[in-house]
Amino acid sequence: MLCALPLRADEALVAVSTNFQKPAKVLAKAFEDKSGHEITLASGSTGQHYAQIIHGAPYDVYLAADTERPALLVAAGLAETSVSYAMGRLVFYSSQPDPNLDWIEALKSADRIAIANPDLAPYGRAARDVLEGLGIWDETRTVQGQNVGQAFALIASGNVEGGLVAASQVQGREASLVPSKLHAPIRQGAVLLTRAKGNLAAEEFLAYLTSDAALAVIEEFGYDRP
């Protein structure tokens, strides 16, 4: 038993992009059981977390939905170790699921389309790519949540008839997977923030994200391996 315990149990505060909230909970629990460290998750949009970190928020690890903002933090000297941990997938989800639904026609005929804010959330940018590619991008038709979680809630509540959200949000529900060729790749990156250097919980959790065990969980939630 003594050999299984870490030399020092640390705690880490992890900023998690909303799309990755569900798998992050599973991964954090598995990591805690394995390591003895403690992980606290804070969910929000990639853009919101980035702004918070720039202004001194005490996060130790940043799990973004893109690689752009982690790279900016490294360039600014606020982060160092960087990894790519998942490739996100976009789906069309309707408040009235239908296995025979033509998702493109559903998008074209919808009065309102729920997406995440493209300025804050990479899944919102991907959704805009799809709508522009189909020739139906019109901001007056989109209802934008600050993050992809809010976009999903708009659909699930029935306030909006359908929209483009993360595949990880619709497990066990009827949804249409959007071909990845219709939008820029959603490569999700994570960084160890400089303030957390020497924090074993933060350093080891970041390393754990790219392990085979963690990647298997990530795939189960609808992501592709990076």
C-alpha positions, -999 to 999 in steps of 0.1 A, spaced: 0 0 0 28 24 8 43 19 -26 10 28 -43 9 62 -26 24 93 -41 54 109 -25 33 141 -21 -4 146 -28 -11 179 -46 -42 198 -57 -48 213 -91 -74 237 -105 -82 228 -141 -100 252 -165 -120 230 -188 -137 240 -221 -175 234 -218 -175 208 -246 -150 186 -226 -168 189 -192 -182 153 -192 -151 134 -202 -130 156 -179 -151 145 -149 -144 109 -158 -107 114 -164 -103 135 -132 -119 107 -111 -97 80 -127 -66 101 -123 -74 109 -86 -80 72 -79 -47 63 -95 -25 91 -82 -39 103 -49 -38 139 -62 -69 161 -62 -83 177 -93 -109 205 -93 -126 214 -126 -139 248 -136 -160 247 -168 -165 276 -192 -158 288 -227 -123 287 -241 -123 325 -247 -136 333 -212 -110 311 -195 -82 327 -217 -93 362 -206 -94 351 -170 -59 336 -171 -45 368 -188 -60 387 -158 -45 364 -132 -70 337 -125 -54 309 -104 -58 280 -128 -30 254 -129 -40 236 -162 -60 250 -191 -79 225 -213 -90 246 -243 -111 238 -274 -84 251 -297 -46 253 -298 -44 290 -306 -50 303 -272 -27 278 -254 0 289 -278 -6 325 -270 -2 318 -233 31 300 -240 43 330 -261 33 354 -233 53 333 -207 21 323 -188 23 287 -198 49 262 -208 42 225 -214 16 221 -242 -1 190 -256 -29 182 -280 -54 159 -263 -84 156 -286 -100 164 -320 -135 177 -316 -164 166 -337 -195 187 -345 -231 174 -347 -264 187 -358 -288 182 -329 -326 188 -330 -351 193 -302 -373 168 -321 -349 139 -330 -356 119 -362 -333 91 -374 -343 99 -410 -336 136 -407 -316 154 -434 -296 177 -412 -286 200 -441 -322 206 -451 -331 210 -414 -305 237 -410 -318 255 -442 -354 254 -431 -349 263 -394 -361 297 -383 -334 298 -357 -301 279 -353 -283 275 -319 -245 278 -320 -218 288 -296 -204 323 -299 -178 321 -327 -157 349 -311 -154 329 -278 -158 292 -286 -140 271 -313 -171 250 -317 -189 283 -326 -162 290 -352 -166 255 -366 -204 260 -368 -200 293 -386 -177 275 -411 -204 250 -418 -232 276 -422 -210 297 -444 -200 267 -466 -237 259 -470 -245 295 -479 -268 300 -450 -248 320 -426 -270 348 -413 -264 362 -378 -301 371 -374 -309 334 -377 -284 322 -351 -290 322 -314 -256 322 -298 -247 309 -264 -215 321 -247 -203 285 -249 -214 252 -266 -231 241 -234 -254 271 -235 -261 264 -272 -270 228 -263 -293 239 -235 -312 262 -259 -320 231 -281 -327 207 -253 -351 231 -237 -370 234 -270 -364 272 -272 -345 266 -305 -355 238 -329 -319 228 -337 -283 237 -339 -247 227 -341 -230 215 -309 -203 191 -297 -206 154 -303 -196 148 -266 -229 165 -255 -253 142 -273 -242 107 -261 -272 84 -263 -293 109 -283 -302 110 -319 -279 134 -337 -262 139 -371 -224 139 -373 -212 168 -394 -183 158 -418 -151 173 -405 -142 185 -440 -170 211 -437 -151 231 -410 -116 239 -398 -102 211 -375 -112 214 -339 -78 205 -324 -80 209 -286 -49 218 -267 -39 219 -231 -12 237 -212 5 237 -178 4 273 -166 37 286 -154 24 293 -119 18 255 -115 54 244 -123 63 219 -96 27 211 -88 27 173 -92 -11 171 -96 -11 196 -125 20 181 -142 9 145 -139 -27 152 -149 -15 169 -181 7 139 -189 -22 115 -181 -44 132 -208 -22 117 -236 -20 82 -221 -37 53 -239 -61 49 -210 -72 86 -212 -74 86 -250 -97 56 -249 -121 75 -226 -118 106 -248 -128 85 -279 -158 71 -260 -172 106 -257 -172 112 -295 -137 127 -301 -111 116 -325 -75 111 -312 -52 140 -319 
